């Protein structure tokens, strides 16, 4: 042992954890240096060799958090979940072993994979079974296919359902007759988050002790055939836990040697001969599919099992969820000697649920069909355009029409289109559409002549909807026969009508070809990210239309420089000097001098001369003539007004907030909700809630319940249709309030966490918000009369005048004039 290592090991664990981060990592590197096996570690992290990284440093900074084994005898996750708190990332397991575990003789991997005698259900009475079902749907819908699966499960046990997100009561009511309990709570920890919350809180281990078997299931599958044969078969088998099928490998690792099983292997052989081999893999990947697992009393009573299920927390990515919980659970139970079994009596090559092997399992009675196989198609299975026929050939009663409707509603349109277009060549080779990217795109971009009469309208890459400002420009030219309008969509078809309108996926070959030839391109944010292509304003007119007036910081404006504690930029003059890259856009739309500065702060590296002060096109939807609105916006506006039934609308439009974080939602008391809604009732107002499109928690909708109208994006895709119907607005610090304030109608800000909000907004709200700014509910309550038309703060009119130069409903016309002038100037 060197002197450095001896000195490092003289520290206690508590002392180590109290050190500053960089000092702590250096000390940890000295502690574990002799335990990181370079050749072995390189098999788990190939970048270590390719990028010439220090393997010890990589392990101490990143490797252990992603469960990379430092050597063949130390399984990071096994040690972590066995001897530490699996929910915490405070201590590197290998460091803990060096300082604590080695002296205590703690195990670093399973000591055996030999199973104990298997459990046998009592054949003389019906099985008492509970089914914990995890649900999710991006649209906030309990789909008919999910109802069918849950109804089928309810015939074999008590079903308890948890939806990961907000659901209106009308959706949960669909399951009232087939569940013993149903909840909707946002936790963002995937299926295991629902299993955990159901087992530990909503149902509880105490109640689950009443059952012989507990099933974990999710709604990611279609029910192809009844489950009677599955339960009858498995009830007769002796085991401690079971699943429908086993997998060797992970979705993202098909090429790894340890994933290569080239033919089906009997499960009995896996149990008797192969489990010890799996322990030698650099990354343990053997597991039973967690979309359908069943556990019997030996497992359910295990403290280790309960501890792991109870420790589920959000992870940084889906891969860690799979490794820690799906794979980790299998590893734990195998390592603890619990006997498993599978309905499919073979281990099929790699990931059979997402490969051609699925159809072999289907022929043998497999009861489910993964949605991901049809539209995500990880491994380019050819011929899925015939998936309906192939299912019906072996399961004639399968409700493929219902499955297809679910796919058309939920599956990303671009992914589904690609998946169904994959074919097999005459020589057996797979032919799949390829998207031009990177250097190939740059080369073609230089070589491809541009067509000035081709205009591309790209959807927002986060919402996959056409931005409101792009929509306003589209509406102005939709019937112009001299302009070909190309809509580049992603997960949903936009379906707008007009003359010479074409819609393609932004990642499809046809979409790439259209993009390369287009003379003008409209995007709401970073062009390269929006289009997934290295576009350049050197070759095309790139117009950033933005989302609306800016209030919150985004992008570069939200970042803080990282400097040593106590240092400033003046301590290093070079920090003040950096090359500014050329602008990525031709034009950046803005509404005024003040808005121009805000746009530049957020959309770096656009510079002052690239700003077009035309006004915000979508403001025309808000300020222009109602008869000029597009048909769908008029329909949405009429629908909102029908709900209002002659009353006025107070729109509550907050920013996205997440419980358990710094930016948490305000928790209204029952009395405060009564005060707010009571004021509305007395003053002929209706309260409506429209949370961020990305907000799946929808905490305010959950708090207000039926005391407020649901004005969400799912019901009313058009923001401006809702704004036009609104008479007043309540927000925290959403930029939507600035857009709405252009109408002259009252807005109020209620920011209960003002000190945190200051770092997230571009302006000082107290001095630059066109309405009262409240920090407490009492201040908000004192401002209620503003909603009814009482005079607002004196600065309101001045702020509105500073925000927008034009309120004449002609912003889109000015954009078109600026485009024409730009084109006549002979520029790109």
C-alpha positions in Angstrom: 0.0 0.0 0.0 1.5 3.4 -1.0 1.7 6.3 1.4 -0.9 8.2 -0.7 -3.4 5.3 -0.4 -2.7 4.8 3.3 -3.3 8.5 3.9 -6.5 8.4 1.9 -7.8 5.4 3.9 -7.2 7.2 7.2 -10.3 9.3 6.6 -13.7 8.3 7.8 -16.7 8.1 5.6 -18.4 11.1 7.2 -15.2 13.1 6.9 -14.9 12.2 3.2 -18.5 13.2 2.5 -18.0 16.6 4.1 -15.2 17.6 1.8 -15.7 20.0 -1.2 -16.6 18.0 -4.3 -13.3 18.2 -6.2 -11.3 17.4 -3.1 -13.6 14.5 -2.3 -13.4 13.0 -5.8 -9.6 13.1 -5.7 -9.6 11.4 -2.3 -12.0 8.8 -3.6 -9.8 8.1 -6.6 -6.9 7.4 -4.3 -9.1 5.1 -2.2 -10.3 2.9 -5.1 -7.4 3.1 -7.6 -6.3 -0.5 -6.9 -9.9 -1.9 -7.4 -10.6 -0.4 -10.8 -9.5 -3.1 -13.3 -8.7 -1.1 -16.5 -9.1 -3.9 -19.1 -12.4 -5.1 -17.5 -13.7 -1.5 -17.0 -13.0 -0.7 -20.6 -15.4 -3.5 -21.6 -18.2 -1.7 -19.8 -17.2 1.8 -20.9 -15.5 1.6 -24.3 -15.0 5.4 -24.4 -12.4 5.1 -21.6 -9.9 3.7 -24.1 -11.2 5.5 -27.2 -11.0 8.9 -25.6 -8.0 8.1 -23.4 -9.8 8.8 -20.2 -8.6 8.0 -16.7 -10.7 5.0 -15.8 -10.4 5.6 -12.0 -11.6 9.2 -12.5 -14.3 8.2 -14.9 -15.6 5.6 -12.4 -15.6 8.1 -9.5 -17.3 10.9 -11.4 -19.7 9.0 -13.6 -19.3 5.2 -13.7 -20.7 4.2 -10.4 -23.8 6.3 -10.9 -24.5 4.5 -14.2 -23.9 1.1 -12.4 -20.6 0.3 -14.3 -18.7 -2.5 -12.6 -15.1 -1.5 -11.6 -14.0 -5.1 -11.6 -15.6 -8.5 -12.1 -16.1 -9.1 -8.4 -17.8 -5.9 -7.5 -21.4 -5.4 -8.7 -22.2 -1.7 -8.0 -26.0 -2.0 -7.9 -25.9 -5.3 -5.9 -23.8 -3.7 -3.2 -25.8 -0.4 -3.4 -29.2 -2.0 -3.0 -28.1 -4.6 -0.5 -26.0 -2.5 1.9 -26.9 1.2 1.2 -30.0 3.3 0.6 -30.9 2.6 -3.0 -32.8 5.9 -3.2 -29.7 8.0 -2.3 -26.7 9.0 -4.4 -24.6 10.4 -1.6 -21.8 7.8 -1.4 -20.0 5.8 -4.1 -20.6 2.1 -3.2 -17.0 1.1 -3.9 -15.7 3.9 -1.6 -18.1 2.7 1.1 -16.8 -0.8 0.6 -13.2 0.3 1.0 -13.9 2.4 4.1 -16.6 0.3 5.8 -17.8 -2.8 3.9 -14.6 -4.7 3.5 -13.9 -4.8 7.2 -17.5 -5.8 7.9 -17.3 -8.6 5.3 -20.2 -7.2 3.2 -21.0 -9.1 0.0 -20.1 -7.4 -3.3 -22.2 -9.7 -5.5 -24.5 -12.6 -5.0 -22.8 -15.6 -3.4 -25.0 -18.1 -5.2 -27.7 -18.2 -7.8 -29.0 -21.6 -6.6 -32.8 -21.3 -5.9 -34.4 -22.5 -2.7 -37.4 -24.9 -2.8 -40.1 -23.1 -4.8 -43.5 -22.0 -3.4 -46.6 -23.9 -4.2 -50.1 -22.2 -4.3 -52.9 -24.0 -2.4 -54.7 -26.0 -5.1 -57.8 -26.4 -2.9 -59.0 -22.8 -3.0 -59.0 -19.9 -5.5 -55.9 -17.7 -5.6 -56.3 -14.4 -3.8 -54.7 -12.0 -6.2 -54.0 -8.2 -6.3 -53.0 -6.5 -9.5 -51.0 -3.2 -9.3 -51.3 -1.5 -12.6 -49.2 1.4 -13.8 -50.8 3.8 -16.4 -49.7 6.7 -18.5 -51.0 8.6 -21.5 -49.5 11.8 -22.8 -53.0 13.1 -23.7 -54.4 12.4 -20.2 -56.8 9.7 -21.5 -57.5 6.2 -20.2 -57.6 4.5 -23.6 -60.3 1.8 -24.5 -57.4 -0.7 -25.0 -56.2 0.0 -21.4 -59.8 -0.4 -20.1 -60.0 -3.7 -21.8 -56.7 -5.0 -20.3 -57.7 -3.8 -16.8 -61.1 -5.3 -17.1 -59.5 -8.6 -18.1 -57.2 -8.4 -15.1 -60.2 -7.7 -12.8 -61.5 -11.2 -13.5 -58.5 -12.7 -11.7 -58.0 -10.3 -8.8 -58.5 -6.9 -7.2 -57.0 -4.2 -9.5 -55.4 -1.1 -8.1 -54.5 1.5 -10.7 -52.2 4.5 -10.6 -51.9 6.9 -13.5 -48.6 8.9 -13.7 -50.0 12.4 -14.2 -53.2 14.4 -13.9 -56.5 12.9 -15.0 -59.9 14.6 -14.9 -62.3 12.7 -12.7 -64.3 11.7 -15.8 -61.3 9.6 -17.0 -60.8 7.8 -13.7 -64.5 7.1 -13.7 -64.0 4.7 -16.7 -62.4 2.3 -14.2 -64.8 2.6 -11.4 -66.5 -0.7 -12.0 -63.3 -2.8 -12.6 -60.9 -1.5 -9.9 -60.7 -1.7 -6.2 -58.9 1.7 -6.2 -57.8 4.2 -8.9 -55.6 7.3 -8.6 -53.9 9.9 -10.8 -50.6 11.3 -9.3 -47.6 12.7 -11.1 -44.4 11.1 -9.9 -42.3 10.9 -13.2 -40.6 7.6 -12.1 -42.1 5.4 -14.9 -43.9 2.1 -14.1 -41.8 1.3 -11.1 -42.8 4.6 -9.6 -46.4 3.6 -9.8 -45.7 0.1 -8.5 -43.8 1.7 -5.5 -46.4 4.2 -4.7 -49.2 1.7 -4.9 -47.4 -0.9 -2.7 -46.1 1.4 -0.1 -48.7 4.2 0.2 -52.0 3.9 -1.7 -52.7 0.2 -1.1 -49.9 -0.6 1.4 -48.0 -3.7 2.3 -50.4 -4.4 5.2 -53.3 -4.8 2.8 -51.2 -6.7 0.3 -50.6 -9.3 3.0 -54.1 -10.5 2.4 -53.2 -11.8 -1.0 -51.5 -15.0 -2.2 -50.0 -13.3 -5.3 -49.5 -9.7 -6.4 -49.2 -8.8 -10.1 -47.3 -5.8 -11.4 -48.6 -4.8 -14.8 -48.6 -1.7 -17.0 -50.7 -0.5 -19.9 -48.0 -0.5 -22.6 -49.4 -3.7 -24.1 -52.6 -4.6 -26.1 -54.5 -7.6 -24.9 -54.4 -10.0 -27.8 -56.1 -13.0 -26.1 -57.6 -13.7 -22.7 -55.4 -14.3 -19.7 -57.2 -17.5 -18.5 -54.6 -19.8 -20.0 -51.7 -17.8 -18.5 -53.1 -17.8 -14.9 -54.2 -21.5 -15.1 -50.7 -22.5 -16.3 -48.8 -20.5 -13.8 -51.1 -21.3 -10.8 -50.1 -25.0 -11.3 -46.4 -24.3 -11.3 -44.2 -24.1 -8.3 -42.2 -20.8 -8.1 -41.8 -17.7 -5.9 -42.3 -15.3 -8.7 -43.0 -15.4 -12.4 -43.3 -13.3 -15.6 -44.5 -13.8 -19.1 -41.0 -14.1 -20.7 -37.4 -13.4 -19.9 -34.8 -11.3 -21.7 -31.1 -11.3 -22.0 -29.8 -7.9 -22.9 -31.2 -4.3 -23.0 -32.9 -2.4 -25.7 -29.8 -0.2 -26.2 -27.2 -3.0 -26.2 -28.0 -5.4 -29.0 -24.4 -5.7 -30.1 -22.8 -6.6 -26.8 -21.4 -10.1 -26.6 -23.3 -10.8 -23.4 -26.5 -10.1 -25.3 -25.9 -12.6 -28.0 -28.2 -15.7 -27.7 -28.7 -16.9 -31.2 -31.5 -19.5 -30.6 -34.2 -20.1 -28.0 -32.9 -21.7 -24.8 -35.2 -23.7 -22.4 -35.8 -21.8 -19.2 -34.9 -24.9 -17.2 -31.5 -24.8 -18.7 -31.2 -21.0 -17.9 -32.0 -21.8 -14.3 -29.7 -24.7 -13.9 -26.7 -23.7 -16.1 -26.6 -20.1 -17.1 -27.4 -17.8 -14.1 -23.8 -18.0 -12.8 -22.5 -17.0 -16.3 -24.8 -14.0 -16.3 -23.1 -12.8 -13.1 -19.8 -12.5 -15.0 -21.2 -10.0 -17.5 -19.7 -6.4 -17.4 -23.3 -5.2 -17.2 -26.0 -7.5 -15.7 -28.9 -7.5 -18.2 -30.9 -10.8 -17.6 -34.4 -9.9 -16.5 -38.1 -10.9 -16.6 -40.2 -8.3 -18.4 -41.6 -5.9 -15.8 -44.7 -5.1 -17.9 -46.2 -8.2 -16.3 -44.7 -9.8 -13.2 -46.3 -11.8 -10.4 -44.9 -12.3 -6.8 -46.0 -14.8 -4.2 -45.7 -14.7 -0.5 -42.0 -15.7 -0.1 -41.0 -12.6 -2.2 -43.8 -10.4 -0.9 -42.7 -11.0 2.7 -39.0 -10.4 1.9 -37.6 -7.2 3.5 -35.1 -6.9 0.5 -38.0 -6.9 -2.0 -40.0 -4.4 0.0 -36.9 -2.2 0.5 -36.1 -2.1 -3.2 -39.7 -1.4 -4.3 -40.0 1.3 -1.6 -36.8 3.0 -2.7 -37.9 3.9 -6.3 -37.2 7.5 -7.1 -36.9 9.5 -10.3 -33.7 8.8 -12.4 -31.7 10.8 -14.9 -32.8 8.6 -17.7 -34.9 5.6 -18.8 -31.8 3.4 -19.0 -31.1 3.8 -15.2 -34.8 3.0 -14.5 -34.4 -0.3 -16.4 -31.0 -1.2 -14.8 -31.9 -0.3 -11.3 -35.5 -1.5 -11.1 -36.4 -3.9 -13.9 -33.0 -5.6 -14.2 -32.1 -4.8 -10.6 -35.2 -6.5 -9.3 -34.5 -9.7 -11.2 -30.9 -9.6 -10.1 -31.9 -9.2 -6.5 -34.4 -12.0 -6.4 -32.2 -14.4 -8.3 -29.3 -13.5 -6.0 -31.5 -14.1 -2.9 -32.5 -17.6 -4.1 -36.1 -16.9 -5.0 -37.2 -19.4 -7.7 -38.6 -17.9 -10.8 -40.5 -19.2 -13.8 -41.9 -17.8 -17.1 -45.0 -18.5 -19.1 -42.9 -18.8 -22.2 -40.8 -21.9 -21.6 -37.8 -20.5 -23.5 -35.4 -17.6 -23.3 -35.6 -16.1 -26.8 -32.7 -14.3 -28.4 -32.1 -10.8 -27.1 -35.3 -8.8 -26.7 -38.1 -10.9 -28.3 -40.9 -8.4 -27.5 -39.3 -6.1 -30.0 -38.1 -8.5 -32.7 -39.4 -11.0 -35.2 -39.3 -13.6 -32.3 -42.4 -12.0 -30.9 -44.5 -13.6 -33.6 -43.1 -17.0 -32.7 -44.2 -16.4 -29.1 -47.6 -15.2 -30.3 -48.1 -18.6 -32.1 -47.4 -20.3 -28.8 -50.1 -18.4 -26.9 -48.4 -15.2 -25.8 -51.3 -12.9 -24.7 -50.0 -9.4 -25.2 -48.6 -7.1 -27.9 -46.2 -4.3 -27.1 -47.2 -1.0 -28.7 -43.5 -0.1 -29.1 -43.0 -3.1 -31.4 -45.4 -1.5 -33.9 -44.3 2.1 -33.9 -40.9 2.4 -32.2 -39.5 -0.8 -33.9 -36.1 -0.6 -32.2 -34.5 -3.3 -34.4 -36.1 -2.5 -37.8 -38.3 -5.5 -38.0 -39.5 -5.6 -41.7 -43.0 -6.2 -42.8 -44.8 -4.6 -39.8 -47.2 -3.0 -42.3 -49.0 -6.4 -42.1 -49.0 -6.5 -38.3 -52.9 -6.7 -38.2 -53.0 -9.7 -40.5 -50.2 -11.5 -38.7 -51.9 -11.0 -35.3 -55.3 -12.2 -36.6 -53.8 -15.3 -38.2 -53.1 -16.7 -34.8 -55.5 -14.7 -32.6 -58.7 -14.2 -34.6 -60.5 -12.5 -31.8 -57.8 -9.8 -31.2 -59.4 -6.3 -31.4 -56.9 -5.0 -34.0 -59.2 -2.2 -35.0 -59.1 -0.9 -31.5 -55.3 -1.3 -31.3 -55.0 0.6 -34.5 -57.1 3.5 -33.3 -55.0 3.7 -30.1 -51.8 3.7 -32.2 -53.1 6.5 -34.5 -53.9 8.6 -31.4 -50.9 7.9 -29.3 -48.0 6.8 -31.5 -45.7 9.5 -32.9 -46.8 9.8 -36.6 -43.3 10.0 -37.9 -42.1 6.9 -36.0 -45.1 4.9 -37.0 -44.7 5.9 -40.7 -41.0 4.9 -40.6 -41.7 1.6 -38.8 -44.4 0.5 -41.3 -42.2 1.4 -44.3 -39.4 -1.0 -43.4 -39.2 -3.9 -45.8 -37.0 -6.9 -46.5 -35.1 -7.1 -49.8 -35.0 -10.1 -52.0 -31.7 -11.1 -50.5 -33.1 -10.9 -47.0 -31.5 -7.5 -46.3 -33.5 -4.9 -44.4 -34.4 -1.7 -46.2 -35.2 1.1 -43.9 -35.6 4.9 -44.5 -32.4 6.8 -43.6 -32.4 10.4 -42.5 -29.6 12.6 -43.9 -27.7 14.2 -41.0 -24.4 15.9 -40.0 -21.7 16.2 -42.7 -23.9 14.6 -45.3 -26.5 17.2 -44.8 -23.9 20.0 -44.9 -22.6 18.7 -48.2 -26.1 18.4 -49.8 -27.1 21.8 -48.4 -24.2 23.4 -50.3 -25.0 21.6 -53.5 -28.8 21.8 -53.6 -30.3 24.8 -55.4 -32.9 26.6 -53.4 -36.5 27.5 -54.5 -37.7 30.9 -53.2 -41.3 29.8 -53.7 -40.9 26.9 -51.2 -41.6 27.9 -47.6 -41.1 25.5 -44.8 -43.2 25.7 -41.6 -41.5 23.6 -38.9 -43.4 22.3 -35.8 -42.0 23.1 -32.4 -39.7 20.2 -31.4 -41.1 20.1 -27.8 -44.8 20.3 -28.4 -44.8 18.9 -32.0 -47.4 21.6 -32.9 -47.2 24.4 -35.4 -46.2 27.5 -33.4 -48.9 30.2 -33.3 -46.7 32.7 -35.1 -46.0 30.3 -37.9 -49.6 29.4 -38.1 -50.5 33.1 -38.6 -48.0 33.4 -41.4 -49.3 30.2 -43.0 -52.9 31.5 -42.9 -51.9 34.6 -44.7 -50.4 32.7 -47.6 -52.3 29.4 -47.6 -54.2 30.1 -50.7 -51.3 31.8 -52.6 -50.7 29.6 -55.6 -47.2 31.0 -56.1 -46.0 29.7 -52.8 -45.6 26.0 -51.9 -46.2 25.6 -48.2 -44.3 22.7 -46.6 -45.3 21.7 -43.1 -42.5 19.6 -41.4 -44.3 17.7 -38.7 -43.1 15.2 -36.0 -45.3 13.0 -33.8 -48.7 14.3 -35.1 -50.1 15.2 -38.4 -51.1 18.9 -38.6 -53.5 18.5 -41.5 -53.9 22.2 -42.6 -55.7 22.9 -45.9 -54.8 25.3 -48.6 -53.3 25.6 -52.1 -50.0 23.8 -52.7 -49.8 22.6 -49.1 -47.5 19.6 -48.4 -46.9 17.8 -45.1 -43.9 15.6 -44.4 -42.1 14.3 -41.4 -39.1 16.4 -40.6 -37.0 13.3 -40.3 -38.3 11.4 -43.3 -36.3 11.3 -46.5 -39.1 13.3 -48.3 -39.1 15.9 -45.6 -35.3 16.2 -45.7 -35.5 16.7 -49.5 -38.1 19.5 -49.2 -36.1 21.2 -46.4 -32.9 21.2 -48.5 -34.7 22.9 -51.4 -36.8 25.4 -49.5 -35.8 29.1 -49.9 -37.5 30.2 -46.6 -37.8 28.4 -43.3 -39.9 29.5 -40.3 -39.0 28.1 -36.8 -40.0 29.2 -33.3 -36.6 28.4 -31.6 -33.1 27.2 -32.4 -33.2 26.2 -36.1 -30.7 23.3 -35.9 -32.5 21.7 -32.9 -35.9 22.3 -34.4 -35.0 20.8 -37.8 -32.5 18.2 -36.5 -30.2 19.4 -39.2 -27.2 21.8 -39.5 -29.1 24.5 -41.5 -27.4 27.8 -42.2 -28.8 31.3 -43.0 -26.0 31.5 -45.6 -28.1 29.3 -47.8 -31.7 29.9 -46.8 -33.8 32.6 -45.3 -34.3 31.4 -41.7 -36.9 33.3 -39.8 -37.2 32.7 -36.0 -40.9 33.6 -35.3 -40.6 32.9 -31.5 -43.4 31.8 -29.3 -44.6 35.3 -28.1 -43.5 38.0 -25.8 -40.7 37.0 -23.5 -40.8 37.1 -19.7 -39.0 34.0 -18.5 -35.3 33.4 -19.1 -34.5 30.6 -21.4 -31.4 29.1 -23.1 -28.2 31.1 -22.6 -30.0 33.7 -20.6 -30.8 31.2 -17.9 -27.2 29.9 -17.5 -24.9 31.2 -14.9 -21.1 31.3 -15.4 -19.2 28.8 -13.3 -16.3 30.4 -11.5 -14.3 29.5 -8.4 -15.9 30.6 -5.2 -15.2 34.3 -4.5 -13.8 35.0 -8.0 -15.3 37.4 -10.5 -14.9 37.9 -14.2 -12.5 40.7 -13.6 -10.0 38.2 -12.0 -9.5 36.7 -15.4 -9.8 39.2 -18.3 -10.0 36.3 -20.8 -13.4 35.5 -19.4 -14.6 38.8 -20.8 -13.4 38.0 -24.3 -14.9 35.3 -26.4 -15.6 34.9 -30.1 -19.2 35.5 -31.1 -20.3 32.9 -33.7 -22.3 34.2 -36.7 -26.0 34.5 -36.3 -28.0 31.3 -37.1 -31.0 33.2 -38.4 -31.8 35.7 -41.1 -34.6 37.4 -39.1 -35.8 37.4 -35.5 -39.3 38.8 -35.0 -39.8 41.3 -32.2 -42.6 43.7 -31.2 -40.7 46.7 -29.8 -37.4 48.1 -28.6 -37.8 46.4 -25.2 -39.0 43.1 -26.7 -36.0 43.2 -29.1 -33.6 43.3 -26.2 -35.4 40.4 -24.5 -35.4 38.4 -27.7 -31.6 38.9 -28.2 -31.0 37.9 -24.6 -32.7 34.6 -25.1 -31.8 33.8 -28.8 -28.1 34.3 -28.8 -26.1 34.5 -31.1 -28.6 36.6 -33.1 -27.5 40.2 -33.2 -29.2 43.5 -33.3 -29.3 43.9 -37.0 -31.1 40.6 -37.5 -34.2 41.6 -35.5 -37.3 42.4 -37.6 -39.6 44.7 -35.5 -42.7 43.6 -37.4 -44.7 42.7 -34.3 -45.8 39.2 -33.2 -47.9 37.6 -36.0 -50.1 35.6 -33.6 -51.2 38.9 -31.9 -53.3 39.2 -35.1 -55.4 36.3 -33.8 -55.9 38.2 -30.6 -56.4 41.8 -31.9 -57.6 41.3 -35.5 -61.2 40.8 -36.7 -62.8 37.7 -35.3 -64.3 36.8 -38.7 -60.7 36.5 -40.1 -59.7 33.8 -37.6 -59.0 30.3 -39.1 -62.0 28.0 -38.9 -60.6 25.8 -36.1 -59.7 28.8 -33.9 -63.2 30.1 -34.4 -64.6 26.7 -33.4 -62.5 26.6 -30.2 -63.4 30.2 -29.3 -67.1 29.3 -29.7 -66.7 26.2 -27.5 -65.1 28.2 -24.7 -67.8 30.8 -24.9 -70.4 28.1 -24.8 -68.9 26.8 -21.5 -68.9 30.4 -20.2 -72.6 30.7 -20.9 -72.5 34.5 -20.9 -70.2 34.9 -17.9 -66.8 36.4 -18.0 -63.6 34.3 -18.0 -60.7 34.7 -15.5 -57.9 32.7 -17.0 -55.3 31.2 -14.6 -52.3 30.5 -16.7 -49.2 29.6 -14.6 -45.8 28.4 -15.6 -44.8 24.8 -15.3 -44.2 23.8 -11.7 -43.3 20.5 -10.2 -43.9 19.3 -6.6 -40.9 18.5 -4.6 -38.6 20.9 -6.5 -37.6 24.5 -5.9 -40.2 25.6 -8.5 -43.1 24.0 -6.7 -46.8 24.9 -7.2 -48.5 27.0 -4.6 -50.8 25.0 -2.3 -54.1 26.7 -2.0 -56.0 26.1 1.2 -59.7 25.2 1.0 -60.5 28.6 2.3 -58.4 30.3 -0.3 -60.0 28.3 -3.1 -63.4 29.3 -1.7 -62.4 33.0 -1.6 -61.2 32.9 -5.2 -64.0 31.0 -6.7 -66.6 32.7 -4.5 -65.4 36.1 -5.8 -65.8 34.8 -9.4 -69.4 33.6 -8.7 -70.4 36.9 -7.1 -68.9 38.9 -10.0 -70.3 36.8 -12.8 -66.8 35.3 -13.6 -65.8 31.7 -14.3 -62.3 30.6 -13.4 -60.5 28.6 -16.1 -57.1 26.8 -15.8 -54.6 26.4 -18.6 -51.3 25.0 -17.4 -48.1 24.5 -19.5 -48.4 22.1 -22.4 -45.5 20.0 -20.8 -47.1 20.0 -17.4 -48.3 16.4 -16.7 -48.7 17.0 -13.0 -51.3 19.9 -13.5 -51.2 20.6 -9.8 -53.6 23.5 -10.0 -56.2 21.6 -11.9 -56.0 18.9 -9.3 -56.4 21.4 -6.5 -59.3 23.3 -8.1 -61.1 20.3 -9.4 -64.6 21.1 -10.8 -64.4 24.6 -9.4 -62.6 25.7 -12.6 -63.0 25.0 -16.3 -60.4 22.8 -18.0 -58.9 25.0 -20.7 -55.9 22.8 -21.2 -54.0 22.3 -24.5 -55.6 18.9 -24.9 -59.1 20.5 -25.1 -58.1 23.7 -26.7 -54.9 23.5 -28.8 -55.0 27.2 -29.7 -53.7 29.5 -27.0 -55.0 32.6 -28.7 -58.6 31.2 -29.0 -58.6 30.9 -25.2 -56.9 34.3 -24.7 -59.5 35.9 -27.0 -62.3 34.5 -24.8 -60.7 35.7 -21.6 -61.6 38.9 -19.8 -58.8 38.8 -17.3 -55.7 36.8 -16.5 -54.0 35.5 -13.4 -50.4 34.1 -13.7 -47.2 33.8 -11.8 -44.6 34.8 -14.4 -45.7 33.3 -17.7 -44.9 35.4 -20.8 -48.5 34.7 -22.0 -49.5 37.4 -19.6 -47.6 40.0 -21.6 -49.2 38.8 -24.9 -52.6 39.0 -23.2 -51.9 42.5 -21.8 -51.6 43.8 -25.3 -55.5 43.7 -25.4 -55.6 46.2 -22.5 -57.4 43.7 -20.3 -56.2 43.2 -16.7 -53.5 40.8 -15.6 -52.3 40.0 -12.1 -49.1 38.2 -11.0 -49.2 35.9 -8.0 -45.6 34.8 -7.2 -45.5 33.0 -3.9 -41.7 32.3 -4.3 -40.5 35.7 -5.5 -36.9 35.3 -4.4 -36.6 32.2 -6.6 -38.5 33.8 -9.4 -36.1 36.7 -9.7 -33.5 34.4 -11.2 -36.0 33.1 -13.8 -37.4 36.2 -15.3 -35.9 38.8 -17.6 -37.5 41.8 -16.0 -38.0 43.1 -12.4 -41.7 42.1 -12.0 -42.3 44.9 -9.4 -41.3 47.5 -12.0 -42.2 45.8 -15.3 -45.4 43.8 -15.1 -48.6 45.3 -16.5 -50.6 44.7 -13.4 -50.4 44.1 -9.6 -47.6 41.7 -8.4 -48.6 39.8 -5.3 -46.5 37.6 -3.0 -49.1 36.4 -0.6 -52.7 35.2 -1.1 -53.8 38.2 1.0 -52.3 40.5 -1.5 -53.9 38.6 -4.3 -57.3 38.8 -2.6 -56.9 42.5 -2.3 -56.3 42.7 -6.1 -59.4 40.8 -7.1 -61.3 43.9 -8.1 -58.7 44.5 -10.8 -60.1 41.6 -12.6 -63.5 43.2 -12.6 -62.2 46.4 -14.2 -61.0 48.4 -11.3 -58.0 50.7 -12.2 -54.8 48.8 -12.3 -51.4 50.0 -11.2 -50.3 53.2 -13.0 -47.5 51.5 -14.9 -49.8 49.1 -16.8 -50.5 51.3 -19.8 -46.9 52.4 -20.0 -45.6 48.8 -19.9 -48.0 47.8 -22.7 -46.8 50.7 -24.8 -43.2 49.6 -24.3 -44.0 46.0 -25.1 -45.7 46.4 -28.5 -45.4 49.0 -31.2 -48.4 47.8 -33.1 -51.9 46.7 -32.1 -53.5 47.1 -35.5 -53.8 43.4 -36.3 -51.4 43.7 -39.2 -48.2 42.1 -37.8 -48.3 39.2 -40.2 -48.6 41.6 -43.2 -45.5 43.4 -42.0 -43.6 40.1 -41.8 -44.5 39.3 -45.4 -43.5 42.8 -46.5 -40.1 42.3 -44.7 -39.7 39.0 -46.4 -40.4 40.5 -49.8 -37.9 43.4 -49.2 -35.3 40.8 -48.1 -35.9 38.8 -51.2 -35.6 41.8 -53.5 -32.4 42.7 -51.8 -30.8 39.6 -53.3 -29.9 38.0 -50.0 -30.2 34.2 -49.2 
